[in-house]
């Protein structure tokens, strides 16, 4: 066989056979417990079987997505003369088309409460129309969308984005403006932390959670029947205790499902996980159907001392991603890593190791994901593109394109027992559980740079394939072991 531990990983790093035996046992337990889930298959276009996302043909879905902060949608401007916090790019049809060409099939779209409801009880439909323009851009290119209720530093008035001014309690002692050069300080400022404590307080004494859930309900209703929108993310990177989050997320998920019963609900652990790499495992399944666990993974990336990042091995990066799968299994939900990534640095080989390892691990643990971020001309200037401030021109970064545009399994015709990809992203092996074979073909994405030499096998036998030039997808009819080889 082509695949082996030494083929896929540097010697002495990830141990594929042992790890996957443990994961297969874990998922088998979860699948048995999930059978008969009343949520399945009510959501569209995707639904949850309690472990994986599925499509209408009952194929397992592994999403490869991107985050995009968009001018006019990511709300960082002020009407009172304060300088905008940061410049943001527009989203154009060319952007959406290029995302799809790179093999991305999902847009995680951050939107803000301050844009939706700038005045208490009054929803800004013109803002929702701008969000909808981004959704339709994605849909026209063949991308699915998650509407992400986003915040950083609680609110643009005191942090970067999130809540409107009227929803900050206690009232701010100082309103802030741009340019945003101190986000780290703002996120931990006294007024930001006080606002989080008020918002997430048990039993909602401020009434802010109830208003937020009413806003969620309005947003969910707006896209309840849109086939491009697969669901709604309740709150980006919350700062709250597990008990506070459980109450808030259960109520929020119920509000979304009441307004959009056919959509998925994405929920995160506390943002502390971004630094600690682990979250508390649930003692019971998530209480609302159609839920998806959506942590972020930035292992060692934001530590003040960068020694751990610079010396990290694949074996040291693996536990955090394995932890996300175990946490999702405890919730009895699929796994979607809603943010991950590092800043581009072609001179530093460690950034390549981090990103290549992340891609392999996301395959290995059946995690859908969304890279942070498409375009960024502020803060750390992360993203797929470099921006020339003098000319305004965006230029693709080959290093980042190589990170995110890899051979990957987009649809699997059955239940996967194992997925393993090569470090270079030019090969993949998918093993499908006997007896779970769906009739629709497997869909494997192959980047243009590998298209001329790629070949495929089913159960060891070579099979003829044809790559769709518009999507990069290759159909392979196989219910056993699928391999795409360089």
N, C-alpha and C positions, 0 to 999 in steps of 0.2 A: 504494500500500500504506500501511497505517496506520503501520508501524514504520519508524523512521529513527534515525540516530545522534542527531540533534537532539531528536527526540521523547523519547528515553530518557534522555539524559544532558545535564548542563549543557554548554554549548559549550566545546570545548577540553579536555574531561576524557577519558572513556573512548572509545577508537576501536573501536567494535564490529566493523566489517567486517574491518579488518586483523588484529585480535586473533583473531577466530574463524577466519579462513583458516589462521592458524598452528596454532590448536588442532585444527581439523579434520584438518590434515595429520598432526599428532602422534598423534591418536587413531586415525586410519586405520592408521598403522604398528602401533600397539599392538593393534588389533583383529585384524590379520592374524597377529601373533605369538601372540595368545591363542586363535586358532581351534584346536579340538581339545583344549582344556584338560580334563584328565581329571576336574577337580572339577565341571564343569558337566554337568547341573544337579542335583548330588547334595544340596545343602543345601536345607533348607526352613525357613520358608516362602519365603525368598529365596535366590538363588544369584548367583555372580559369573561374568561372562563375560570377566573379565580387565581390564575398563574400567568397566563399569556393574554395579549390582545389577539383578537381573531377578526377576520373579514367575513363577508357574506358567503364566501365559498368554504368557510371553516378552516382556512389556512392560518397558521401562526404568523403574526405581523411583527416585524422588528423595524421600528421607525428610525431613520437617520435624519436628524433635523438640525435646524439653526435658529438662534435667537436673532432678532433684528429690532433695534431701537430706531424709531422712525419719526422724522420731523412731522409735527402736527398731531402725533399720536402719543409719543412719550412726552409727557407734559412738564416742561422745565422753563416755561416762559411766564412773564408776569405782566399784568395790565396796568400796574401802578408806576411804571418807569424803571423798576429795578432791572439790572442787566440779566439776560437769560443765563442759566447756569452753565450751559454747554451747547456747542453746535451739534446738530444731528443731521444725518443724511436723509434724503427722500428715498422712498421705495419705488422703483420704476419697473415696468414690464421686463426690461432687460435684466434687472436684478433677479426677478422671480424665475425667468427662463434659465438664467445661469445657475441658480440654485439647483434646479431640476437636472440640468446637464451634468452637474457635479455629483449626482446620485442622491441628493437630499430630497426627501419626500414629505417633510414637515416643517412648518414655520411656527415656532413658539413666539407669539406676538404679545409683548408687554404693553398693557394699557393701564391707565391710572384713574383712581377714584376722583381725583381733583378735576380731571377732564370730563368724567361722566356726570358728576353732581357738584359743580362748583358752588352752587347755592343749595342749602339744606332743603331737600324735597323737590328740587327742580332738576330734571335730567336734561342734559344738553344733547339733543338729537343730532345737531350738526357735528358734534364730536364723534358720536357713534357712526355717522356717515363717513367720516374720515377713516375710522377703524375699518369700516366695511369695505372701503376702497382697497385697503391693504389685503383684506381677506379675499376679495375678488381677484386681485393681482396674483395672489398665491394659487387660487383655484384655477385660474386660466392657464397656469403653467403646470398644473397637475400636483400641486402641493396641498396637503392637509394642514389644518390650522388648530392650534390650541390657543384660546384666549386666556392670557395670563394676567391676573389682577396683581399688578407689580407695585412694589415699594422698595426704596432704599433710603434709610434714614427717616422713615415714617412719612415725610411730606416734603415737597419742594420748598415749603416756607421755612423749614428748619433743617432739612437734609438734602436729598436729591429729588425724590419723586414719591408719590403715594397719595396721602389723604389731603382733602381740601382744608383750607384754613379753619373753617367752622368746626371741623372734626378733630382739632387739636385741643386736648384737655390734659392738664391745665393750660390756659392760653399762653402762647409763647412769650418769653421775656424779650426776645429779639428776633425780628424777621431777617432772613438772610437772602442774599442774591448771588449773582455770578461775578466773575467766573468761578467755577467749582474747582478749587485747588486744595481743599481740606476735607474731602469726603470722609476719610478715616476718622478724623476728629469729630465731625458732625455725627457720625453713626453712634458714637459713644458719649455724646454730649448729654448734659443733665436734662435738657428739655426734650431731647429725643427719647431717652430712656423713661422719663416721666410719662410721655405720651403713650409709649408702649404699655407701661404698667396700668394706666387708666383704661386703655382700649381692651386689654385682655383680662382685666380683673374678673374674678369668678362671679357668676350670676349677673354680669353686665350692669353694674350700678349706674354707669354713665349713659346707658342707652345707645352707645355708639355701635356696638355689635349688631343690634337690631336694625339700625339704619344701614349699616354695611350690608347685612343680609338682604335687606329690601333692594339695595342697589344691585347686588348679585342677581337677585331674581329678575330685575328689569333687564340686565345684560343678557342673562340666559334666555329670556323670552325673545330677545331681539334676534338671536341666531338659532333658536330652537329647531327650525326647519331647514337650516342651511346645510347641505350635504358636505361642504368643505370643512366645516367646523366639527371636530371630533369631541370637543369638550372644553371645560373651563377649569383653570387653576385658581384655587380659592384665595391664596395669599402668598406672595413671594417672600421667602426668608423671614418668617415670623420670629419674634423674640418673645418667648413665653414659656411657661412650664408645660410639661406634658399634660397635666390635668387641665390647665387652661386651654391648651390647644385642642384637646379632645372635645371639649364642649363646644368651642368655636367652630371647629371643622365639621362636627356632626350636624350642627344647625345650618352651617353654610352649604354643606352637601345636600341636605334636605331641601333647602331653598332652591338650589340649582335644579335638582331632579324634579321638583314640583313644577317648575317653569319649563324645563327642557328634559322630559323623561327619557328621551332617546339619546342623551349625550352622556359622556364620561365625566367624572369629577376627579381632578388631580389635586393631591394634597401633599404638603411637605412636612418634614420634621422641623424642629427648632433650627434656626440658622447656626446654632452652636456646632452642629454636625460639620459645617464647613471647615472648622478648625480641629475638631476632635476625631472626625472620620467615623464616628459610630453614633447611633441613636438607640434609645430604649426600644427593645422589642415588645410589641403589643402582646397582651395576654389573651386577646380575643380578636376576631375578624373586625374589619372596619364596618360600622353598623349600617352604612348606607350602600345600597347596591351600585354597581357601575363605577367603583372607585379605583384609582390608580395611584400607587405610591411614587412620589416624584422628588427624591432628594437631589442635592447638588454634590458633586465630588470635585474638590480642589486639594487633593492630598499634598500637603507640604507647601503648596503654592503661596499661601498668604502668611506663612510664619515669618516673624520678624528676623529670626536667624535662618538664613537660607542654606545652612549646611545640610539639613536633612533632605532638602530638594536636590541639591547638587550631588549628593552621594547616593540617592535612592536607587535601588535595584528593582527590577520587576517584582521580585518576591516581596519586597517591602511595600510596593504599591498595591499589591493584590488584596490584602485584607479589607481595605475600605470598600472596594467594589463587591467582594464577597459578602461583606456586611450589609450592603444595600439589598442584595438578593435575599439574605436571611431575614432582614427587616420586612421586606415585601411579603415573604412567605408567612411571617407571623401575622401580617394584616390580611392575608389571603387575597392579595391583589397582584396584578402585573407590576412590572418595574419600568419606570421611565426616569432616566437621569436627566433632569431638566436643564442643568447647566454643568459644564465641565470645560476645561481648557487651560492654556498657559499663554503668556505673551509671546509673540514671535521673536525669535533671536537666532538667525542662521549661524551665528558664530558659536553658539552654545549647543553642543551635541546632546546635552541633558534634556533640552526641550523636546527634541525628537524622540528620545527614549521615553519620556513621560507620555507623550501623545500616542506613540505607537503602542505602548503598553496599555494605555487606556482603551484604545480601539480593540485590542485583542481581548481584554478583560470584559468589555461590554458585550462582545460576541459570546464569550465563554459563559457568562452569567445571564444570557438571554435578556439583556437590557436594551430597550430603546433609549435614544439620547438626543440632545440638542446642544450643539457646540455654541459657546459664547465667544464671538459674536460675529455678525456678518460684516458690518462696517463700523469703524469707530475712529473719530478724529480728535477725541478728547481723552482725558484720563490717561490710561496706559497705551492708547492707540492699538488695542488688540484688533483681531479680526482677520478676515480673508484678504483684505485690501490694504495697501499703503496709500495714504492721502498726502498729496502735495499741496501744502497750504498756499503756496504762491499761485499755482495754476488752477487749483480745485480739482485736479485730475486724480481718479482712483485707479490704482494699478494692482492687479492680482499678485499675491505673494506665493510663489511656487512652493515654498516650504509648507505653508498652511493648506494650500490646495492638496498637497500630498497627504497631509494629516487626515483630512475629512473626506476625500474622494478616494475610496478604497473598494475593492471587491467586497461585497456584503450580501447577505441573504435578506431580501426585502419581504418576501412571502415564502413560507415553508409549507409544503403540502402535507400537513400532519402535525404531530407534536414532536418537537426536537428533543432528542436525548443528549445531543452534544453539538456545539458549534465551535469550530476552532479555525482561526485565520492566521496568516503568516505575518511576521513583523512588518514586511514591506507593503502589505495590503494587496498583494497580487494573487492571492490564493485563499481558498476557503474549503472547509469540509463540514458538511452537515449530515448528522445521523438522525433519521426519523424513526420514531418508535413503531415497532411492528403493530399492525392492526389499526393505526391511526391515520392512514393515508387518505387525504382528500383527493377528489378527482381533478381539481384544477392544478395547473403546473406550478412548480416552484419558480419564483422570480428572483434571479440573481443579478445584482448590478455589477457591471464591468466598466471601469473608467476607460475613456478613449485611449489613454496612453498604454493600456494593456490589451486593447481590443484585437490587434493584429496577431498576437501570439497565444491568446487564451484558448484553452480547450476544456472540455467537460467530460465527466464520467458519471455513470450511474452503476452502483454496485461493482465498480472496477472496470466496466465496459465503456469504451469511448462512445459518446453520443454527439450527433450533429446539432449545432445550435446556430441561431442567427440573432445578432445583437440589434435591438431597436435603436437607430441613431438618435432619435429624439429623447429617449429616456435612459439609454444605456442598459436596458434590462434584457436579460437572456432567459428564455423559457426552457425549463428542463423537466420533463415528465419522469418522475422517479419517486418511489415511495420507500427507498432504502437509504443508501449512503450516496449523497450528492457531493461531487468534488468539482471545483473550478480550479484549473492549474495554469501556471505560467507557461 
